[in-house]
Amino acid sequence: MGKQGSPRSPRPEVQKDDFSSGMKEYKLRFSETGNDPPLGRRISGGDYYWNWKPVSFHGPKNDISGKYGTYKGNYNVGRRHIWLRKHLKSIALMFVFMGFLFLLDSLMVSVFDSVNLQSGSSPRKSSGIKEENRDAYAEREKSPVHMYDRLLDLASSVLVEKEFKQESSNFWEEPYQQASAWKPCADRKVPTSLGRHEQNNGYILVSANGGLNQQRVAICNAVAVASFLNATLVLPRFLYSNVWKDPSQFGDIYQEKHFIKVMKDEVDIVKELPPDLKTVDIEAIGSLITDADLVKEAKPIDLIRTVLPLLLHNRVVRFLGFGNRLGFDPLPFELQKLRCKCNFHALKFVPKIQQVGSLLVRRIRKYDAARSMLDIQLFGNFLSSGIPSNGNDITGSVPSKYLALHLRFEVDMVAYSLCEFGGGETERRELQAYRELHFPLLIERLKNSKPVSPTEMRKLGRCPLTPEEAALVLAALGFKRGTYIYLAGSHIYGGKSKMESFTSLYPNLVTKETLLTPSELAPFRNFSSQLAALDFIACATSDVFAMTDSGSQLSSLVSGFRTYYGGGHAPTLRPNKKRLAAILSENSTIEWNSFEDRVKKMIEEGQRVRLRGFGRSIYRQPRCPDCMCKSS
């Protein structure tokens, strides 16, 4: 959700002869609504009505009634005055008491509204709310909430029985032999390789937004665009985000020299603009390309129409954001291959990240030697580091396998989903307050759309998996209670109380914070993208990788990396949330054997060996001739 740039001056008209001559030489190189009613008066019951019935004094219609009628009226009026004088204090006291009640009621309403405002949509004045967001929501202690008590009890009993049996889960291995037939080959030179064209049309700058994984996609998209437009790519820069709060730049995360060297045959990459362009106000000359200027999933023709004229006229363009501005199909074979080469070969983490990432994994595995191509690619020169692997070791001397889990259950993910997770009214108010503060556009959109109930959202498979649901899936797949599980990310919504159901089944849960000492972790503090790089390494090199949200960029890139370098021995578990919701809806009646069978079938379906589908991400699904080679 990057900014779309500030207003800028109109772009200059591109001269016809400039554009046409350039084109002659140019060669194509092919997620709110909390239903919580506002606080207000909730006093029910009838109002008090004072029904004063007028009394008429009508005397008889004869002559005698005159005298006695007048006397009788005066008598009654006098009596009424005496009664009023007698009860005046009581009446006044009663009115005073009622006024006090109304005043108290108004005061209480004001107090509750104020509290609701402070805990909800307000204080943008203190950036402290945003700064402590995830930590606060993760550390806030709450009573454990279970949505599937019966299944948890069944899972617990089954795990106790299986712990002492020899057989292990079949899901430690890839189920289909065909997976090993595909080999990495995006770095091979082929006769149709693009090469570098003699004509250079200018310079392309990219300011990538988002976190580590969004930036990675933007970098490789920029490489493809620079090649396609015969331009020189300036080393991408990363925008500072108020969400991620990480000032890291390209060289803090990736090896610059390696990146330039690997891509040199296809794209010319430099660290900065030439002196004559350094002082140019790119926005003023109309060369700033924002999300509003280029359609999402743009095709080559969109680049020719929108970007090329500016590049030919001004010699420089800058893309602001660009995470998903380049589509996957239709795109020339050579450009797809170039994307793969960038993602799987050119982007190597800097030694500092490789070293600690290697140490992190060795702390779980308990051995130094690399077992796979994944280790070689991600650990670099630190396959058998001189750093002692003691410290926060979790096992004895026996090597251990581990499962990495990317559990997408942070507060922003949970709030944006509009789902409910068993926390009742307190949870609804808390998530609605978060939405109002952080997702104002979602709130506005929901005002003009038909609401969908949380129950219906869950049936449609649109709700993030809870820690409880993730644990039940792993239990159904046969992973034993003693399995070591690396939890990627952090800041789980609800904190320890929400994780209680998970750790009750799988107590050997570790994170980078528990595996590394404070001094080892210190260089990465306050650098969320560098911390995410450690998670990337731990997930990509794990024996099994399990995701809970296939739409996550980290999960997508990790699963793609495992497909590319795993050699058919790097299984990934992808739950189908819609099918899982249907299975879990039978929580109160389903037998464990039936639950196991249905969950296993669901996961096996997601593990089938498939070629990349049309329009699908080549970073996530590299198994295609554009990116990998199939052995006979």
C-alpha positions in Angstrom: 0.0 0.0 0.0 2.6 2.5 -1.1 1.9 6.2 -1.6 1.0 7.3 -5.0 3.2 10.3 -5.0 2.5 14.0 -4.7 0.9 16.2 -7.3 3.4 17.1 -10.0 3.7 19.3 -12.9 2.2 18.2 -16.3 4.4 16.0 -18.3 6.0 17.7 -21.4 4.7 16.8 -24.8 6.9 14.2 -26.5 7.9 15.4 -29.9 6.7 13.2 -32.7 10.0 13.0 -34.5 11.8 12.1 -31.2 9.4 9.3 -30.5 9.2 7.9 -34.0 13.0 8.0 -34.5 13.4 6.3 -31.1 10.9 3.6 -32.1 12.7 3.0 -35.3 16.0 2.2 -33.5 14.1 0.6 -30.6 13.9 -3.2 -30.8 11.5 -5.3 -28.8 13.3 -7.8 -26.7 11.1 -10.1 -25.8 -9.3 -6.1 3.1 -14.7 -3.9 7.7 -17.2 -3.5 9.8 -17.6 -4.1 13.4 -21.2 -4.7 14.1 -20.8 -3.4 17.5 -23.4 -0.7 18.1 -22.3 2.6 19.5 -22.4 3.0 23.2 -25.5 4.9 24.4 -28.4 4.7 26.7 -29.5 1.2 27.1 -32.2 1.8 29.8 -35.4 0.1 28.7 -38.9 0.3 30.0 -41.7 2.9 29.9 -41.5 6.5 30.6 -43.1 8.2 33.6 -46.3 10.0 32.7 -48.0 12.4 35.0 -51.7 12.2 33.9 -53.3 15.2 35.5 -57.0 14.7 34.8 -58.9 18.0 34.8 -61.8 18.0 37.2 -65.0 19.8 36.1 -67.4 21.1 38.7 -70.9 21.2 37.2 -73.7 22.1 39.6 -77.3 21.1 39.0 -79.1 23.1 36.4 -81.7 24.6 38.7 -81.9 27.8 40.5 -80.8 26.4 43.8 -77.4 25.3 42.5 -76.0 28.8 42.3 -75.0 29.3 45.9 -74.1 25.8 46.8 -72.3 25.2 43.6 -70.0 28.1 44.1 -69.3 27.1 47.6 -68.5 23.6 46.7 -66.0 24.7 44.0 -64.2 27.0 46.4 -64.1 24.3 48.9 -62.4 21.8 46.5 -59.9 24.3 45.3 -58.9 25.2 48.8 -58.5 21.5 49.6 -56.2 21.1 46.6 -54.1 24.1 47.7 -53.7 22.6 51.2 -52.7 19.2 49.7 -50.1 20.9 47.5 -48.6 22.9 50.4 -48.5 19.7 52.4 -46.6 17.7 49.7 -44.6 20.5 48.1 -41.3 19.4 49.6 -41.9 15.8 48.6 -42.7 16.8 45.0 -39.6 19.1 44.8 -37.4 16.4 46.2 -38.7 13.9 43.7 -37.9 16.2 40.7 -34.4 16.9 42.1 -33.9 13.1 42.4 -35.0 12.5 38.8 -32.7 15.3 37.6 -29.8 13.7 39.4 -30.5 10.4 37.7 -30.6 11.9 34.3 -27.4 13.8 35.0 -25.6 10.6 36.2 -26.8 8.7 33.1 -25.4 11.4 30.8 -22.1 11.4 32.7 -21.7 7.6 32.4 -22.5 7.7 28.6 -19.8 10.4 28.2 -17.2 8.3 30.1 -17.9 5.2 28.1 -17.8 7.0 24.8 -14.5 8.6 25.8 -13.0 5.2 26.7 -14.3 3.7 23.5 -12.8 6.5 21.5 -9.4 6.3 23.1 -9.1 2.5 22.7 -10.5 2.7 19.2 -10.1 5.1 16.4 -8.3 7.9 18.0 -5.0 9.1 18.9 -3.2 9.6 15.7 -1.4 12.4 17.6 0.7 9.8 19.4 2.6 7.7 17.0 3.1 5.5 19.9 0.1 3.5 19.0 1.6 2.5 15.7 5.0 1.9 17.1 3.7 -0.5 19.8 1.1 -2.0 17.6 2.2 -5.5 17.0 4.1 -5.8 20.2 1.2 -4.6 22.2 -1.3 -6.9 20.6 1.0 -9.8 20.9 2.0 -9.2 24.5 -1.4 -8.4 25.8 -2.4 -11.2 28.2 -5.8 -12.7 27.7 -7.6 -15.9 28.8 -7.0 -18.8 26.4 -9.8 -19.2 23.9 -10.4 -22.5 22.2 -12.7 -22.9 19.2 -12.3 -26.6 18.9 -12.1 -28.1 22.4 -13.3 -31.6 21.3 -10.8 -31.9 18.5 -8.0 -30.6 20.6 -8.7 -33.3 23.2 -8.7 -36.0 20.5 -5.5 -34.7 19.0 -3.8 -34.6 22.4 -4.7 -38.3 23.0 -3.5 -39.4 19.6 -0.2 -37.6 19.9 0.5 -39.2 23.2 -0.1 -42.7 21.7 2.1 -42.0 18.6 5.0 -40.5 20.5 6.5 -43.9 21.4 5.8 -45.5 18.1 8.5 -45.9 15.4 6.6 -44.7 12.3 6.9 -41.1 11.4 4.7 -38.9 9.2 4.8 -39.5 5.5 4.8 -35.7 5.0 8.5 -35.4 5.7 9.0 -36.3 2.1 7.6 -35.1 -1.3 4.9 -37.6 -2.2 5.4 -37.4 -6.0 8.5 -38.6 -7.8 7.9 -36.2 -10.8 9.1 -33.3 -8.6 12.7 -34.4 -8.8 12.6 -34.3 -12.6 12.8 -30.5 -12.7 16.2 -28.9 -12.3 17.4 -25.2 -12.0 18.6 -23.7 -15.2 17.6 -20.0 -15.4 21.3 -19.1 -15.4 22.2 -21.1 -18.5 23.1 -19.2 -21.6 20.9 -20.1 -24.5 21.0 -19.0 -28.2 17.9 -16.9 -27.7 19.2 -15.0 -24.7 18.5 -11.3 -24.9 22.0 -10.0 -24.4 22.5 -6.2 -24.2 21.5 -4.0 -27.1 23.8 -1.4 -28.5 21.2 1.3 -28.2 20.6 2.5 -24.6 17.5 4.5 -24.1 18.3 6.0 -20.7 18.2 5.1 -17.0 15.5 3.5 -14.8 15.3 4.1 -11.1 13.1 2.0 -8.8 12.0 3.0 -5.3 10.6 -0.3 -4.0 8.0 -0.3 -1.2 6.8 -2.9 1.3 8.8 -5.4 3.3 11.6 -7.7 2.3 9.6 -9.9 0.0 7.7 -7.2 -1.8 11.0 -5.4 -2.4 12.5 -8.6 -3.9 9.7 -8.9 -6.4 10.0 -5.2 -7.3 13.8 -5.6 -8.0 13.3 -8.5 -10.4 10.5 -6.9 -12.2 12.7 -3.8 -12.6 15.4 -5.9 -14.1 13.0 -7.3 -16.7 11.6 -3.8 -17.5 15.1 -2.4 -17.9 16.1 -5.2 -20.3 12.8 -4.8 -22.3 13.2 -1.1 -22.7 17.0 -1.2 -23.5 17.7 0.9 -20.4 20.4 1.0 -17.7 19.1 0.0 -14.2 20.2 2.1 -11.3 20.6 -0.1 -8.2 17.1 -0.1 -6.6 16.4 1.8 -3.5 13.9 0.9 -0.7 11.3 3.4 0.5 11.1 3.9 4.2 7.8 2.6 5.5 5.9 3.7 8.7 4.7 0.1 9.0 8.1 -1.7 8.7 10.2 1.2 10.1 13.4 -0.2 8.5 16.0 2.2 6.9 17.8 -0.7 5.2 18.9 -0.3 1.6 19.9 -2.7 -1.1 23.5 -3.2 0.1 22.4 -3.8 3.7 20.5 -7.0 2.6 21.9 -8.2 -0.8 25.4 -8.4 -2.2 25.7 -5.5 -4.7 28.7 -6.8 -6.7 27.3 -10.3 -7.1 24.0 -8.9 -8.3 25.6 -6.7 -10.9 28.0 -9.4 -12.0 25.3 -12.1 -12.5 23.0 -9.8 -14.5 25.8 -8.1 -16.6 25.2 -10.1 -19.8 21.6 -9.0 -20.0 21.2 -5.7 -18.1 23.6 -2.9 -17.5 23.4 -2.0 -13.7 25.0 1.0 -12.1 25.1 2.3 -8.5 24.0 5.8 -9.4 23.0 8.2 -12.1 25.6 10.0 -14.2 26.5 13.5 -13.0 24.4 15.3 -15.6 21.2 13.6 -14.4 21.8 13.6 -10.6 20.4 17.1 -10.2 17.4 16.7 -12.4 14.0 17.0 -10.6 12.4 13.8 -11.9 8.9 14.7 -10.7 9.1 18.2 -12.2 10.0 16.9 -15.7 7.1 14.3 -15.5 9.3 11.2 -15.3 7.8 9.9 -12.0 5.8 6.7 -12.6 3.4 5.9 -9.8 0.7 3.2 -9.4 -1.8 5.6 -10.8 0.2 5.9 -14.1 0.7 2.2 -14.8 -2.0 -0.4 -14.6 -1.6 -3.3 -12.2 -0.1 -6.4 -13.9 1.0 -4.3 -16.8 1.8 -5.9 -20.2 4.7 -5.0 -22.5 2.4 -2.8 -24.6 1.6 -0.7 -21.5 5.3 -0.1 -21.0 5.8 1.0 -24.6 2.9 3.4 -24.4 3.5 4.9 -21.0 7.1 4.6 -20.1 9.1 4.5 -23.3 8.1 8.0 -24.6 9.2 9.5 -21.3 12.4 7.5 -21.3 13.3 8.6 -24.8 12.5 12.2 -24.1 13.9 12.7 -20.6 16.6 9.9 -20.5 15.4 8.9 -17.1 12.3 7.6 -15.4 11.6 6.6 -11.8 9.1 3.9 -10.7 7.6 4.6 -7.3 6.6 1.3 -5.7 6.4 -1.2 -8.6 5.9 -4.4 -6.5 3.1 -5.8 -8.7 3.2 -3.4 -11.7 4.5 -6.0 -14.2 2.2 -8.9 -15.2 3.3 -12.5 -15.7 1.5 -13.3 -18.9 1.7 -12.7 -21.7 5.4 -12.0 -21.5 8.2 -13.1 -23.7 10.1 -16.3 -22.7 13.4 -14.4 -22.4 12.0 -11.9 -19.9 10.5 -14.6 -17.7 13.8 -16.4 -17.7 15.5 -13.1 -16.7 13.1 -12.7 -13.8 14.0 -16.2 -12.6 17.7 -15.5 -13.0 17.4 -12.4 -10.8 15.3 -14.0 -8.1 17.1 -17.4 -7.8 20.7 -16.5 -8.7 21.5 -12.8 -8.5 19.9 -11.9 -5.1 22.3 -13.3 -2.5 22.0 -12.1 1.1 25.0 -10.3 2.5 27.6 -12.3 4.6 26.3 -10.9 7.9 22.8 -12.4 7.2 24.2 -15.6 5.7 26.4 -16.2 8.8 23.7 -15.8 11.4 21.1 -17.6 9.2 23.5 -20.6 9.0 24.0 -20.5 12.8 20.2 -20.3 13.3 19.6 -23.5 11.3 22.6 -25.3 12.9 21.1 -24.6 16.3 18.1 -26.7 15.4 19.8 -29.4 13.2 22.9 -30.0 15.4 25.3 -30.4 12.5 27.5 -28.3 10.3 27.6 -29.9 6.9 25.1 -28.9 4.2 22.8 -31.5 3.0 21.2 -29.8 0.0 21.4 -27.2 -2.7 19.2 -25.0 -0.6 21.8 -24.8 2.1 24.6 -24.1 -0.4 22.6 -21.2 -2.0 21.5 -19.6 1.3 24.5 -20.1 3.6 27.2 -19.0 1.1 30.6 -19.4 2.7 29.1 -20.3 6.1 28.2 -23.9 5.5 30.5 -24.9 8.3 31.1 -21.7 10.1 33.7 -21.2 12.7 31.1 -19.8 15.0 30.4 -22.4 17.8 26.9 -23.8 17.6 26.4 -23.9 21.3 24.6 -21.1 23.1 20.9 -21.6 22.7 21.1 -25.2 21.3 17.7 -26.9 21.7 18.8 -30.6 21.3 21.6 -32.9 22.4 24.2 -34.2 19.9 21.6 -36.1 17.8 20.8 -34.4 14.5 17.2 -33.4 14.2 14.8 -32.6 11.4 12.6 -29.6 11.8 9.4 -28.1 10.3 9.2 -24.4 9.6 5.8 -22.7 10.0 4.8 -19.3 8.7 1.8 -18.5 10.8 0.1 -15.4 9.4 -1.8 -14.3 12.5 -0.6 -10.8 13.1 -3.1 -8.2 14.2 -3.2 -6.4 10.8 -3.9 -9.7 9.0 -6.6 -10.6 11.6 -8.3 -7.2 11.6 -8.3 -6.8 7.8 -9.9 -10.2 7.3 -13.2 -9.1 9.1 -13.4 -12.6 10.6 -14.0 -13.6 14.2 -11.8 -15.9 16.3 -13.7 -16.9 19.4 -12.9 -13.8 21.5 -16.4 -12.4 21.7 -17.4 -8.8 22.1 -14.0 -7.8 23.5 -12.2 -9.1 20.4 -14.8 -7.5 18.0 -14.3 -4.1 19.6 -10.5 -4.4 19.6 -10.3 -5.4 15.9 -12.8 -2.7 14.9 -10.8 -0.1 16.7 -7.6 -1.3 14.9 -9.4 -1.2 11.5 -10.6 2.4 12.1 -7.1 3.5 12.9 -5.1 1.7 10.3 -7.5 0.8 7.4 -9.7 3.9 6.8 -10.2 3.0 3.1 -11.5 -0.4 4.1 -14.0 1.2 6.5 -15.2 3.6 3.7 -15.5 0.7 1.2 -17.6 -1.4 3.7 -20.0 1.5 4.2 -21.0 1.2 0.5 -21.1 -2.6 0.2 -23.3 -5.4 1.4 -21.9 -6.9 4.6 -20.7 -10.5 4.7 -21.0 -12.2 8.1 -17.8 -13.6 9.7 -19.4 -17.1 9.5 -19.8 -16.8 5.8 -16.2 -15.4 5.5 -14.9 -18.5 7.2 -17.0 -20.8 4.9 -15.5 -19.0 1.9 -12.0 -19.7 3.1 -11.1 -16.0 3.7 -10.1 -16.2 7.4 -6.5 -16.6 8.5 -5.8 -19.9 10.2 -5.5 -19.6 13.9 -2.6 -21.2 15.9 -5.2 -23.8 17.1 -6.2 -24.7 13.6 -2.6 -25.0 12.4 -1.8 -27.4 15.3 -4.8 -29.6 14.4 -3.7 -29.8 10.8 -0.1 -30.8 11.8 -1.5 -33.4 14.2 -3.8 -34.9 11.5 -0.7 -35.2 9.2 1.0 -37.3 11.8 3.7 -35.0 13.0 4.7 -36.2 16.5 4.5 -34.1 19.6 8.3 -33.9 19.9 8.7 -32.3 16.4 10.8 -29.2 16.5 8.9 -26.4 14.9 10.5 -23.1 13.8 7.9 -20.3 13.9 8.6 -17.6 11.3 7.7 -14.0 12.1 6.4 -12.9 15.4 3.8 -10.7 17.0 1.0 -13.3 17.0 -2.3 -11.6 17.8 -3.3 -12.6 21.3 0.3 -13.6 22.2 1.0 -16.5 24.5 -2.7 -17.0 25.3 -3.5 -17.5 21.6 -0.6 -19.8 21.2 -1.5 -21.9 24.2 -3.6 -24.4 22.2 -0.6 -24.9 19.8 2.1 -25.3 22.4 -0.1 -27.8 24.3 0.2 -30.1 21.3 3.7 -29.1 20.1 5.8 -27.7 23.0 9.1 -27.7 21.0 8.4 -24.4 19.3 11.4 -22.2 18.6 11.9 -18.7 17.0 15.0 -16.7 16.1 14.6 -14.9 19.4 14.9 -18.1 21.4 17.6 -19.7 19.3 20.0 -16.7 19.1 21.6 -14.9 22.0 20.8 -11.2 22.6 24.3 -10.3 21.3 23.9 -12.4 18.1 20.5 -10.8 17.5 21.6 -7.2 18.4 22.9 -6.2 14.9 19.4 -6.9 13.4 17.3 -5.1 16.0 15.2 -2.4 14.5 15.8 -3.8 11.0 12.6 -5.7 10.2 13.7 -6.6 6.6 17.0 -8.1 7.8 15.1 -10.1 10.5 12.7 -11.3 7.8 15.8 -12.5 5.8 16.7 -14.8 8.7 13.2 -16.2 8.6 13.5 -16.7 4.9 16.6 -18.7 5.4 15.2 -20.8 8.2 12.0 -21.6 6.2 13.6 -22.3 2.9 16.2 -24.7 4.3 13.8 -26.5 6.6 12.9 -30.2 6.1 9.3 -29.3 5.8 7.7 -25.9 5.2 4.1 -25.3 6.3 2.2 -22.1 5.4 -1.2 -21.0 6.6 -1.8 -18.3 3.9 -0.8 -19.1 0.3 -1.2 -15.4 -0.5 1.6 -14.3 1.7 4.7 -13.0 -0.1 7.1 -14.8 2.3 5.3 -18.1 1.9 5.1 -17.7 -1.9 8.8 -16.8 -2.3 10.0 -19.5 0.1 7.9 -22.2 -1.6 9.2 -21.1 -5.0 12.8 -21.2 -3.7 12.2 -24.7 -2.4 10.7 -25.8 -5.7 13.6 -24.4 -7.6 16.5 -25.7 -5.5 14.8 -28.6 -3.5 15.4 -31.3 -6.1 12.0 -32.8 -5.2 13.0 -33.3 -1.6 11.7 -30.1 0.0 8.0 -30.6 0.8 5.7 -27.7 1.3 2.3 -27.9 3.0 -0.5 -25.7 1.7 -3.9 -26.0 3.5 -7.0 -25.2 1.4 -8.7 -22.8 3.8 -12.2 -23.3 2.3 -12.0 -27.1 2.5 -10.5 -27.0 6.0 -13.3 -24.7 7.2 -15.8 -27.3 6.0 -14.0 -30.1 7.8 -13.7 -28.0 11.1 -17.4 -27.1 10.9 -18.0 -30.7 12.0 -15.9 -30.3 15.1 -18.7 -31.5 17.4 -19.3 -34.8 15.6 -16.4 -35.8 13.4 -14.3 -38.8 14.4 -10.5 -38.4 14.5 -9.8 -41.0 11.8 -12.2 -39.2 9.5 -10.6 -35.8 10.3 -7.1 -37.2 9.6 -8.1 -38.7 6.3 -9.8 -35.6 5.0 -6.9 -33.3 6.1 -4.3 -35.6 4.4 -6.3 -35.6 1.2 -6.5 -31.8 1.2 -2.7 -31.4 1.7 -1.8 -34.1 -0.9 -3.9 -32.3 -3.4 -1.9 -29.2 -2.9 1.4 -31.1 -3.3 0.7 -32.4 -6.8 3.3 -31.6 -9.4 1.9 -28.9 -11.7 3.4 -26.6 -14.3 3.0 -22.9 -13.7 -0.5 -21.8 -14.7 -1.2 -18.8 -17.0 -0.8 -15.6 -15.1 0.6 -17.3 -12.0 3.7 -15.9 -10.3 7.0 -17.3 -11.7 8.6 -16.6 -8.3 6.1 -18.9 -6.6 5.8 -21.5 -9.3 9.1 -21.7 -11.2 8.3 -25.2 -12.5 8.0 -24.3 -16.2 10.3 -24.2 -19.3 10.9 -20.4 -18.8 12.7 -21.1 -15.5 13.5 -24.7 -15.0 14.6 -27.7 -17.2 13.0 -31.1 -17.1 15.2 -34.1 -17.3 13.9 -37.1 -19.3 
